[in-house]
Amino acid sequence: MSIAKTTLPGSLDQKAKKPVVRYSWNRMKRKIIPYLFLTPFLLGFILFLVYPLFYALNLSMYRNRLIGGITFVGLDNYVKAFQDKNFWEGVRNVLVFGAMQIPVMLGLALLFALLLDGKLIRRQTIFRLGFFLPFAVPSVVAALMWGYFYGQSFGPIAQIATALHLQPPQFLTPSGILPSIANISTWQYTGYNMLIIFAALKGVPEELYEAAKVDGASDLQIALRIRIPIIMPAIALTAIFSIIGTLQLFNEPNILGAVAPTVMNSHFTPNIYVYNLAFSNRQFDYSAAIAFTLALVTAAASSLVLIGAFRGEDNK
């Protein structure tokens, strides 16, 4: 006789629960592990960016008076910043600088990217490395190097001009200082923007070019009517990066100020003004307000570029 095996109901429940528990634990691990990898970045982000921002924002709403000490003044520092002629003179300088430098830099970056993407140049890796190499040079080193080139009495450009019995060019003068700084930034950042545009061009399907060539379009027509319109978001991105970098201009004029002290003043750019207010005049509260005002100006300028880019996309 065969005896039927009987199992207790509790054992069935335990066996049924084990896969469920294991599945839920694996699912939980998938959710937790990405955040564990992100934890070091989040800690650094909060510690070195979020906390200093809130600290500076809180600092900008106080004022250290000779009588009364540190007192809460609300938005008075911001009202003073918007009425500060020195601040707006620095903003005007960087806007003039950007109007000269950004179109030239982005135009060269677009031209180099089109040439590399058009396969007209052999050994493209060497050219890409050559275009990008100036970006690897720190801005302080670049300013020192070009400051030596610009030197009126010791620079190689002035020495060559003197040897040829020519008048040495006046780089570090009130009228020549902004173009000289623009030349440094163009030399350094053209390759970086070129790589962004070049990467966008690589994402364009080759079928579009082949169809255009079948229709009889020239390389110039393909560039103007297909390539450039498609990569306009990438060009807008480089423009935004350039505007932000322009309004934060600091290293180049600060370094060149040692070579041309009569040309540079304590508010030549907004960032130099903030630095001098904080570390020379000890006005930390007002310098924080100036910094946040500059951030508002930067956000407004970047928003205008974004609105123009999206409006152009909507009109297509």
Summary of the structure (lengths in Angstrom):
residues: 316
radius of gyration: 29.2
end to end distance: 86.3
largest distance: 123.2
contacts: 870
relative contact order: 0.11
helix: 74%
strand: 3%
